Every structure is written in structure tokens, then in C-alpha cells.
């Protein structure tokens, strides 16, 4: 499968990394909400740093698995 150089959305060309980062942040927010709901975030010293780290990890996973960056 060829790696896309850019993705056209209504005539606007977007970088695949921009789309991967959007989905990575959305996934991190969903996981953070689940951690808050089940009170697991109280085990973290710095929850904002955990959210940032999860955003980076999910962005890399989405970029690697779905887009093929």
C-alpha cells in the first residue's frame, strides 16, 4: 500500500501526520475520561503529563497502523 503524501479534504491538502495527531489526541482524551470515571487517574502523580504522553503514544500508533507513516 503506498504511503499518502497528503490527503485532500474539500480541496484543502492535509498532512497525514496532522490527521494522525488529531485522532491520537481524541483517543487520549477518551482514555483519560475512562481513567477519571473509574478513578484510576488518582494513581498518577501528574495527570496532565500522562495525558500528553498518551497523546504522543496514540499519535504514533495511529500514524503507524492506519496511515503508514
PyMOL Python script that loads the backbone (N, CA, C, O; Angstrom):
from pymol import cmd

cmd.read_pdbstr("""\
ATOM      1  N   UNK A   1       0.840  -1.176   0.000  1.00  0.00           N
ATOM      2  CA  UNK A   1       0.000   0.000   0.000  1.00  0.00           C
ATOM      3  C   UNK A   1       0.886   1.240   0.000  1.00  0.00           C
ATOM      4  O   UNK A   1       1.733   1.383   0.881  1.00  0.00           O
ATOM      5  N   UNK A   2       0.713   2.129  -0.957  1.00  0.00           N
ATOM      6  CA  UNK A   2       1.560   3.320  -0.999  1.00  0.00           C
ATOM      7  C   UNK A   2       1.213   4.292   0.126  1.00  0.00           C
ATOM      8  O   UNK A   2       0.056   4.420   0.529  1.00  0.00           O
ATOM      9  N   UNK A   3       2.234   4.962   0.615  1.00  0.00           N
ATOM     10  CA  UNK A   3       2.064   5.936   1.689  1.00  0.00           C
ATOM     11  C   UNK A   3       1.535   7.235   1.091  1.00  0.00           C
ATOM     12  O   UNK A   3       2.137   7.760   0.155  1.00  0.00           O
ATOM     13  N   UNK A   4       0.417   7.772   1.611  1.00  0.00           N
ATOM     14  CA  UNK A   4      -0.098   9.029   1.055  1.00  0.00           C
ATOM     15  C   UNK A   4       0.787  10.198   1.437  1.00  0.00           C
ATOM     16  O   UNK A   4       1.250  10.299   2.573  1.00  0.00           O
ATOM     17  N   UNK A   5       1.018  11.086   0.468  1.00  0.00           N
ATOM     18  CA  UNK A   5       1.817  12.274   0.747  1.00  0.00           C
ATOM     19  C   UNK A   5       0.966  13.356   1.375  1.00  0.00           C
ATOM     20  O   UNK A   5       1.430  14.089   2.248  1.00  0.00           O
ATOM     21  N   UNK A   6      -0.262  13.458   0.940  1.00  0.00           N
ATOM     22  CA  UNK A   6      -1.213  14.390   1.537  1.00  0.00           C
ATOM     23  C   UNK A   6      -2.617  13.854   1.292  1.00  0.00           C
ATOM     24  O   UNK A   6      -2.837  13.026   0.408  1.00  0.00           O
ATOM     25  N   UNK A   7      -3.558  14.339   2.086  1.00  0.00           N
ATOM     26  CA  UNK A   7      -4.940  13.913   1.972  1.00  0.00           C
ATOM     27  C   UNK A   7      -5.775  15.142   1.648  1.00  0.00           C
ATOM     28  O   UNK A   7      -5.685  16.161   2.333  1.00  0.00           O
ATOM     29  N   UNK A   8      -6.582  15.043   0.609  1.00  0.00           N
ATOM     30  CA  UNK A   8      -7.403  16.165   0.188  1.00  0.00           C
ATOM     31  C   UNK A   8      -8.749  16.106   0.885  1.00  0.00           C
ATOM     32  O   UNK A   8      -9.450  15.097   0.813  1.00  0.00           O
ATOM     33  N   UNK A   9      -9.109  17.195   1.566  1.00  0.00           N
ATOM     34  CA  UNK A   9     -10.384  17.305   2.244  1.00  0.00           C
ATOM     35  C   UNK A   9     -11.038  18.599   1.789  1.00  0.00           C
ATOM     36  O   UNK A   9     -10.674  19.681   2.248  1.00  0.00           O
ATOM     37  N   UNK A  10     -12.005  18.484   0.883  1.00  0.00           N
ATOM     38  CA  UNK A  10     -12.717  19.630   0.300  1.00  0.00           C
ATOM     39  C   UNK A  10     -11.747  20.597  -0.382  1.00  0.00           C
ATOM     40  O   UNK A  10     -11.908  21.814  -0.290  1.00  0.00           O
ATOM     41  N   UNK A  11     -10.758  20.056  -1.054  1.00  0.00           N
ATOM     42  CA  UNK A  11      -9.807  20.888  -1.783  1.00  0.00           C
ATOM     43  C   UNK A  11      -8.656  21.408  -0.944  1.00  0.00           C
ATOM     44  O   UNK A  11      -7.784  22.105  -1.463  1.00  0.00           O
ATOM     45  N   UNK A  12      -8.635  21.088   0.327  1.00  0.00           N
ATOM     46  CA  UNK A  12      -7.545  21.509   1.210  1.00  0.00           C
ATOM     47  C   UNK A  12      -6.678  20.294   1.481  1.00  0.00           C
ATOM     48  O   UNK A  12      -7.170  19.264   1.943  1.00  0.00           O
ATOM     49  N   UNK A  13      -5.400  20.411   1.198  1.00  0.00           N
ATOM     50  CA  UNK A  13      -4.479  19.306   1.399  1.00  0.00           C
ATOM     51  C   UNK A  13      -3.970  19.299   2.838  1.00  0.00           C
ATOM     52  O   UNK A  13      -3.445  20.295   3.337  1.00  0.00           O
ATOM     53  N   UNK A  14      -4.141  18.144   3.492  1.00  0.00           N
ATOM     54  CA  UNK A  14      -3.718  17.987   4.872  1.00  0.00           C
ATOM     55  C   UNK A  14      -2.621  16.942   4.967  1.00  0.00           C
ATOM     56  O   UNK A  14      -2.619  15.955   4.230  1.00  0.00           O
ATOM     57  N   UNK A  15      -1.697  17.168   5.873  1.00  0.00           N
ATOM     58  CA  UNK A  15      -0.636  16.217   6.119  1.00  0.00           C
ATOM     59  C   UNK A  15      -1.200  14.995   6.833  1.00  0.00           C
ATOM     60  O   UNK A  15      -2.066  15.136   7.696  1.00  0.00           O
ATOM     61  N   UNK A  16      -0.729  13.805   6.491  1.00  0.00           N
ATOM     62  CA  UNK A  16      -1.189  12.617   7.214  1.00  0.00           C
ATOM     63  C   UNK A  16      -0.845  12.668   8.697  1.00  0.00           C
ATOM     64  O   UNK A  16      -1.574  12.111   9.518  1.00  0.00           O
ATOM     65  N   UNK A  17       0.248  13.325   9.048  1.00  0.00           N
ATOM     66  CA  UNK A  17       0.618  13.437  10.454  1.00  0.00           C
ATOM     67  C   UNK A  17      -0.357  14.318  11.221  1.00  0.00           C
ATOM     68  O   UNK A  17      -0.582  14.098  12.411  1.00  0.00           O
ATOM     69  N   UNK A  18      -0.942  15.319  10.555  1.00  0.00           N
ATOM     70  CA  UNK A  18      -1.946  16.165  11.194  1.00  0.00           C
ATOM     71  C   UNK A  18      -3.190  15.355  11.531  1.00  0.00           C
ATOM     72  O   UNK A  18      -3.764  15.517  12.608  1.00  0.00           O
ATOM     73  N   UNK A  19      -3.601  14.503  10.639  1.00  0.00           N
ATOM     74  CA  UNK A  19      -4.770  13.665  10.871  1.00  0.00           C
ATOM     75  C   UNK A  19      -4.470  12.630  11.953  1.00  0.00           C
ATOM     76  O   UNK A  19      -5.316  12.357  12.804  1.00  0.00           O
ATOM     77  N   UNK A  20      -3.268  12.053  11.923  1.00  0.00           N
ATOM     78  CA  UNK A  20      -2.888  11.092  12.954  1.00  0.00           C
ATOM     79  C   UNK A  20      -2.834  11.753  14.326  1.00  0.00           C
ATOM     80  O   UNK A  20      -3.236  11.147  15.319  1.00  0.00           O
ATOM     81  N   UNK A  21      -2.344  12.981  14.392  1.00  0.00           N
ATOM     82  CA  UNK A  21      -2.279  13.666  15.682  1.00  0.00           C
ATOM     83  C   UNK A  21      -3.667  14.016  16.187  1.00  0.00           C
ATOM     84  O   UNK A  21      -3.910  13.973  17.393  1.00  0.00           O
ATOM     85  N   UNK A  22      -4.583  14.360  15.293  1.00  0.00           N
ATOM     86  CA  UNK A  22      -5.966  14.632  15.712  1.00  0.00           C
ATOM     87  C   UNK A  22      -6.594  13.393  16.341  1.00  0.00           C
ATOM     88  O   UNK A  22      -7.169  13.463  17.427  1.00  0.00           O
ATOM     89  N   UNK A  23      -6.478  12.253  15.649  1.00  0.00           N
ATOM     90  CA  UNK A  23      -7.050  11.025  16.184  1.00  0.00           C
ATOM     91  C   UNK A  23      -6.320  10.567  17.451  1.00  0.00           C
ATOM     92  O   UNK A  23      -6.940   9.998  18.348  1.00  0.00           O
ATOM     93  N   UNK A  24      -5.022  10.809  17.529  1.00  0.00           N
ATOM     94  CA  UNK A  24      -4.267  10.459  18.733  1.00  0.00           C
ATOM     95  C   UNK A  24      -4.719  11.246  19.943  1.00  0.00           C
ATOM     96  O   UNK A  24      -4.840  10.691  21.035  1.00  0.00           O
ATOM     97  N   UNK A  25      -4.971  12.531  19.766  1.00  0.00           N
ATOM     98  CA  UNK A  25      -5.442  13.363  20.874  1.00  0.00           C
ATOM     99  C   UNK A  25      -6.857  12.965  21.276  1.00  0.00           C
ATOM    100  O   UNK A  25      -7.176  12.929  22.465  1.00  0.00           O
ATOM    101  N   UNK A  26      -7.705  12.667  20.300  1.00  0.00           N
ATOM    102  CA  UNK A  26      -9.073  12.245  20.611  1.00  0.00           C
ATOM    103  C   UNK A  26      -9.058  10.933  21.395  1.00  0.00           C
ATOM    104  O   UNK A  26      -9.785  10.789  22.377  1.00  0.00           O
ATOM    105  N   UNK A  27      -8.239   9.983  20.969  1.00  0.00           N
ATOM    106  CA  UNK A  27      -8.134   8.716  21.700  1.00  0.00           C
ATOM    107  C   UNK A  27      -7.594   8.925  23.108  1.00  0.00           C
ATOM    108  O   UNK A  27      -8.066   8.286  24.048  1.00  0.00           O
ATOM    109  N   UNK A  28      -6.614   9.805  23.268  1.00  0.00           N
ATOM    110  CA  UNK A  28      -6.063  10.085  24.591  1.00  0.00           C
ATOM    111  C   UNK A  28      -7.104  10.730  25.496  1.00  0.00           C
ATOM    112  O   UNK A  28      -7.158  10.426  26.687  1.00  0.00           O
ATOM    113  N   UNK A  29      -7.925  11.609  24.954  1.00  0.00           N
ATOM    114  CA  UNK A  29      -8.984  12.218  25.749  1.00  0.00           C
ATOM    115  C   UNK A  29     -10.026  11.188  26.185  1.00  0.00           C
ATOM    116  O   UNK A  29     -10.526  11.238  27.309  1.00  0.00           O
ATOM    117  N   UNK A  30     -10.347  10.258  25.292  1.00  0.00           N
ATOM    118  CA  UNK A  30     -11.302   9.203  25.640  1.00  0.00           C
ATOM    119  C   UNK A  30     -10.744   8.321  26.757  1.00  0.00           C
ATOM    120  O   UNK A  30     -11.452   8.001  27.711  1.00  0.00           O
ATOM    121  N   UNK A  31      -9.482   7.934  26.637  1.00  0.00           N
ATOM    122  CA  UNK A  31      -8.864   7.095  27.667  1.00  0.00           C
ATOM    123  C   UNK A  31      -8.753   7.858  28.987  1.00  0.00           C
ATOM    124  O   UNK A  31      -8.955   7.276  30.052  1.00  0.00           O
ATOM    125  N   UNK A  32      -8.438   9.146  28.929  1.00  0.00           N
ATOM    126  CA  UNK A  32      -8.357   9.949  30.151  1.00  0.00           C
ATOM    127  C   UNK A  32      -9.708  10.042  30.835  1.00  0.00           C
ATOM    128  O   UNK A  32      -9.788   9.979  32.062  1.00  0.00           O
ATOM    129  N   UNK A  33     -10.782  10.192  30.048  1.00  0.00           N
ATOM    130  CA  UNK A  33     -12.123  10.220  30.636  1.00  0.00           C
ATOM    131  C   UNK A  33     -12.457   8.888  31.298  1.00  0.00           C
ATOM    132  O   UNK A  33     -13.057   8.860  32.373  1.00  0.00           O
ATOM    133  N   UNK A  34     -12.070   7.785  30.660  1.00  0.00           N
ATOM    134  CA  UNK A  34     -12.311   6.474  31.262  1.00  0.00           C
ATOM    135  C   UNK A  34     -11.502   6.286  32.546  1.00  0.00           C
ATOM    136  O   UNK A  34     -11.998   5.722  33.521  1.00  0.00           O
ATOM    137  N   UNK A  35     -10.276   6.754  32.542  1.00  0.00           N
ATOM    138  CA  UNK A  35      -9.460   6.676  33.757  1.00  0.00           C
ATOM    139  C   UNK A  35     -10.068   7.503  34.879  1.00  0.00           C
ATOM    140  O   UNK A  35     -10.050   7.084  36.037  1.00  0.00           O
ATOM    141  N   UNK A  36     -10.606   8.672  34.551  1.00  0.00           N
ATOM    142  CA  UNK A  36     -11.266   9.501  35.557  1.00  0.00           C
ATOM    143  C   UNK A  36     -12.551   8.848  36.058  1.00  0.00           C
ATOM    144  O   UNK A  36     -12.847   8.892  37.252  1.00  0.00           O
ATOM    145  N   UNK A  37     -13.303   8.252  35.165  1.00  0.00           N
ATOM    146  CA  UNK A  37     -14.578   7.644  35.549  1.00  0.00           C
ATOM    147  C   UNK A  37     -14.374   6.489  36.521  1.00  0.00           C
ATOM    148  O   UNK A  37     -15.131   6.339  37.480  1.00  0.00           O
ATOM    149  N   UNK A  38     -13.351   5.673  36.275  1.00  0.00           N
ATOM    150  CA  UNK A  38     -13.088   4.528  37.141  1.00  0.00           C
ATOM    151  C   UNK A  38     -12.072   4.847  38.241  1.00  0.00           C
ATOM    152  O   UNK A  38     -11.580   3.944  38.918  1.00  0.00           O
ATOM    153  N   UNK A  39     -11.766   6.117  38.413  1.00  0.00           N
ATOM    154  CA  UNK A  39     -10.888   6.632  39.475  1.00  0.00           C
ATOM    155  C   UNK A  39      -9.497   6.012  39.457  1.00  0.00           C
ATOM    156  O   UNK A  39      -8.895   5.790  40.507  1.00  0.00           O
ATOM    157  N   UNK A  40      -9.000   5.739  38.283  1.00  0.00           N
ATOM    158  CA  UNK A  40      -7.645   5.211  38.161  1.00  0.00           C
ATOM    159  C   UNK A  40      -6.614   6.325  37.996  1.00  0.00           C
ATOM    160  O   UNK A  40      -5.418   6.095  38.173  1.00  0.00           O
ATOM    161  N   UNK A  41      -7.069   7.516  37.663  1.00  0.00           N
ATOM    162  CA  UNK A  41      -6.125   8.617  37.475  1.00  0.00           C
ATOM    163  C   UNK A  41      -5.555   9.115  38.801  1.00  0.00           C
ATOM    164  O   UNK A  41      -4.591   9.880  38.805  1.00  0.00           O
ATOM    165  N   UNK A  42      -6.135   8.693  39.926  1.00  0.00           N
ATOM    166  CA  UNK A  42      -5.593   9.119  41.220  1.00  0.00           C
ATOM    167  C   UNK A  42      -4.256   8.458  41.516  1.00  0.00           C
ATOM    168  O   UNK A  42      -3.554   8.885  42.433  1.00  0.00           O
ATOM    169  N   UNK A  43      -3.888   7.433  40.769  1.00  0.00           N
ATOM    170  CA  UNK A  43      -2.608   6.758  40.955  1.00  0.00           C
ATOM    171  C   UNK A  43      -1.459   7.464  40.245  1.00  0.00           C
ATOM    172  O   UNK A  43      -0.299   7.092  40.421  1.00  0.00           O
ATOM    173  N   UNK A  44      -1.775   8.484  39.441  1.00  0.00           N
ATOM    174  CA  UNK A  44      -0.746   9.220  38.705  1.00  0.00           C
ATOM    175  C   UNK A  44      -0.359  10.470  39.481  1.00  0.00           C
ATOM    176  O   UNK A  44      -1.212  11.140  40.063  1.00  0.00           O
ATOM    177  N   UNK A  45       0.928  10.777  39.486  1.00  0.00           N
ATOM    178  CA  UNK A  45       1.402  11.967  40.185  1.00  0.00           C
ATOM    179  C   UNK A  45       1.019  13.223  39.420  1.00  0.00           C
ATOM    180  O   UNK A  45       0.613  14.219  40.019  1.00  0.00           O
ATOM    181  N   UNK A  46       1.145  13.181  38.099  1.00  0.00           N
ATOM    182  CA  UNK A  46       0.892  14.359  37.268  1.00  0.00           C
ATOM    183  C   UNK A  46      -0.018  13.959  36.106  1.00  0.00           C
ATOM    184  O   UNK A  46       0.482  13.561  35.053  1.00  0.00           O
ATOM    185  N   UNK A  47      -1.353  14.057  36.270  1.00  0.00           N
ATOM    186  CA  UNK A  47      -2.275  13.592  35.223  1.00  0.00           C
ATOM    187  C   UNK A  47      -2.142  14.329  33.891  1.00  0.00           C
ATOM    188  O   UNK A  47      -2.378  13.733  32.840  1.00  0.00           O
ATOM    189  N   UNK A  48      -1.772  15.600  33.910  1.00  0.00           N
ATOM    190  CA  UNK A  48      -1.619  16.334  32.647  1.00  0.00           C
ATOM    191  C   UNK A  48      -0.442  15.789  31.838  1.00  0.00           C
ATOM    192  O   UNK A  48      -0.499  15.737  30.610  1.00  0.00           O
ATOM    193  N   UNK A  49       0.608  15.389  32.520  1.00  0.00           N
ATOM    194  CA  UNK A  49       1.753  14.799  31.832  1.00  0.00           C
ATOM    195  C   UNK A  49       1.389  13.426  31.261  1.00  0.00           C
ATOM    196  O   UNK A  49       1.868  13.045  30.192  1.00  0.00           O
ATOM    197  N   UNK A  50       0.549  12.694  31.973  1.00  0.00           N
ATOM    198  CA  UNK A  50       0.084  11.396  31.470  1.00  0.00           C
ATOM    199  C   UNK A  50      -0.768  11.590  30.221  1.00  0.00           C
ATOM    200  O   UNK A  50      -0.648  10.826  29.264  1.00  0.00           O
ATOM    201  N   UNK A  51      -1.632  12.612  30.225  1.00  0.00           N
ATOM    202  CA  UNK A  51      -2.443  12.897  29.040  1.00  0.00           C
ATOM    203  C   UNK A  51      -1.567  13.263  27.845  1.00  0.00           C
ATOM    204  O   UNK A  51      -1.820  12.809  26.729  1.00  0.00           O
ATOM    205  N   UNK A  52      -0.554  14.068  28.065  1.00  0.00           N
ATOM    206  CA  UNK A  52       0.367  14.434  26.980  1.00  0.00           C
ATOM    207  C   UNK A  52       1.111  13.206  26.460  1.00  0.00           C
ATOM    208  O   UNK A  52       1.279  13.039  25.252  1.00  0.00           O
ATOM    209  N   UNK A  53       1.548  12.359  27.367  1.00  0.00           N
ATOM    210  CA  UNK A  53       2.260  11.144  26.956  1.00  0.00           C
ATOM    211  C   UNK A  53       1.355  10.203  26.174  1.00  0.00           C
ATOM    212  O   UNK A  53       1.771   9.614  25.176  1.00  0.00           O
ATOM    213  N   UNK A  54       0.105  10.064  26.637  1.00  0.00           N
ATOM    214  CA  UNK A  54      -0.833   9.216  25.897  1.00  0.00           C
ATOM    215  C   UNK A  54      -1.134   9.795  24.526  1.00  0.00           C
ATOM    216  O   UNK A  54      -1.324   9.044  23.570  1.00  0.00           O
ATOM    217  N   UNK A  55      -1.181  11.117  24.413  1.00  0.00           N
ATOM    218  CA  UNK A  55      -1.405  11.741  23.105  1.00  0.00           C
ATOM    219  C   UNK A  55      -0.282  11.397  22.138  1.00  0.00           C
ATOM    220  O   UNK A  55      -0.531  11.087  20.973  1.00  0.00           O
ATOM    221  N   UNK A  56       0.947  11.452  22.619  1.00  0.00           N
ATOM    222  CA  UNK A  56       2.090  11.114  21.765  1.00  0.00           C
ATOM    223  C   UNK A  56       2.057   9.636  21.379  1.00  0.00           C
ATOM    224  O   UNK A  56       2.276   9.285  20.220  1.00  0.00           O
ATOM    225  N   UNK A  57       1.786   8.783  22.350  1.00  0.00           N
ATOM    226  CA  UNK A  57       1.771   7.341  22.070  1.00  0.00           C
ATOM    227  C   UNK A  57       0.665   6.989  21.081  1.00  0.00           C
ATOM    228  O   UNK A  57       0.900   6.240  20.133  1.00  0.00           O
ATOM    229  N   UNK A  58      -0.546   7.524  21.294  1.00  0.00           N
ATOM    230  CA  UNK A  58      -1.647   7.215  20.383  1.00  0.00           C
ATOM    231  C   UNK A  58      -1.432   7.825  19.006  1.00  0.00           C
ATOM    232  O   UNK A  58      -1.843   7.237  18.005  1.00  0.00           O
ATOM    233  N   UNK A  59      -0.798   8.990  18.932  1.00  0.00           N
ATOM    234  CA  UNK A  59      -0.489   9.578  17.632  1.00  0.00           C
ATOM    235  C   UNK A  59       0.475   8.684  16.856  1.00  0.00           C
ATOM    236  O   UNK A  59       0.301   8.472  15.656  1.00  0.00           O
ATOM    237  N   UNK A  60       1.481   8.167  17.535  1.00  0.00           N
ATOM    238  CA  UNK A  60       2.416   7.258  16.870  1.00  0.00           C
ATOM    239  C   UNK A  60       1.732   5.967  16.444  1.00  0.00           C
ATOM    240  O   UNK A  60       2.001   5.455  15.357  1.00  0.00           O
ATOM    241  N   UNK A  61       0.854   5.435  17.283  1.00  0.00           N
ATOM    242  CA  UNK A  61       0.145   4.206  16.918  1.00  0.00           C
ATOM    243  C   UNK A  61      -0.782   4.414  15.728  1.00  0.00           C
ATOM    244  O   UNK A  61      -0.804   3.600  14.806  1.00  0.00           O
ATOM    245  N   UNK A  62      -1.539   5.494  15.746  1.00  0.00           N
ATOM    246  CA  UNK A  62      -2.444   5.774  14.623  1.00  0.00           C
ATOM    247  C   UNK A  62      -1.641   6.034  13.355  1.00  0.00           C
ATOM    248  O   UNK A  62      -2.009   5.560  12.280  1.00  0.00           O
ATOM    249  N   UNK A  63      -0.559   6.775  13.471  1.00  0.00           N
ATOM    250  CA  UNK A  63       0.271   7.063  12.307  1.00  0.00           C
ATOM    251  C   UNK A  63       0.905   5.819  11.733  1.00  0.00           C
ATOM    252  O   UNK A  63       1.019   5.684  10.515  1.00  0.00           O
ATOM    253  N   UNK A  64       1.322   4.903  12.599  1.00  0.00           N
ATOM    254  CA  UNK A  64       1.976   3.688  12.138  1.00  0.00           C
ATOM    255  C   UNK A  64       0.981   2.667  11.588  1.00  0.00           C
ATOM    256  O   UNK A  64       1.204   2.085  10.527  1.00  0.00           O
ATOM    257  N   UNK A  65      -0.090   2.458  12.299  1.00  0.00           N
ATOM    258  CA  UNK A  65      -1.019   1.395  11.924  1.00  0.00           C
ATOM    259  C   UNK A  65      -1.989   1.782  10.825  1.00  0.00           C
ATOM    260  O   UNK A  65      -2.208   0.999   9.901  1.00  0.00           O
ATOM    261  N   UNK A  66      -2.572   2.957  10.899  1.00  0.00           N
ATOM    262  CA  UNK A  66      -3.619   3.294   9.947  1.00  0.00           C
ATOM    263  C   UNK A  66      -3.108   4.051   8.725  1.00  0.00           C
ATOM    264  O   UNK A  66      -3.522   3.769   7.601  1.00  0.00           O
ATOM    265  N   UNK A  67      -2.229   4.992   8.938  1.00  0.00           N
ATOM    266  CA  UNK A  67      -1.792   5.821   7.828  1.00  0.00           C
ATOM    267  C   UNK A  67      -0.515   5.288   7.195  1.00  0.00           C
ATOM    268  O   UNK A  67      -0.304   5.463   5.995  1.00  0.00           O
ATOM    269  N   UNK A  68       0.329   4.649   7.969  1.00  0.00           N
ATOM    270  CA  UNK A  68       1.547   4.075   7.434  1.00  0.00           C
ATOM    271  C   UNK A  68       2.694   5.058   7.332  1.00  0.00           C
ATOM    272  O   UNK A  68       3.516   4.970   6.420  1.00  0.00           O
ATOM    273  N   UNK A  69       2.752   5.998   8.268  1.00  0.00           N
ATOM    274  CA  UNK A  69       3.835   6.996   8.243  1.00  0.00           C
ATOM    275  C   UNK A  69       5.118   6.344   8.705  1.00  0.00           C
ATOM    276  O   UNK A  69       6.158   6.999   8.763  1.00  0.00           O
TER     277      UNK A  69
END
""", "prot")
cmd.dss("prot")
cmd.show_as("cartoon", "prot")
cmd.util.cbc("prot")
cmd.orient("prot")
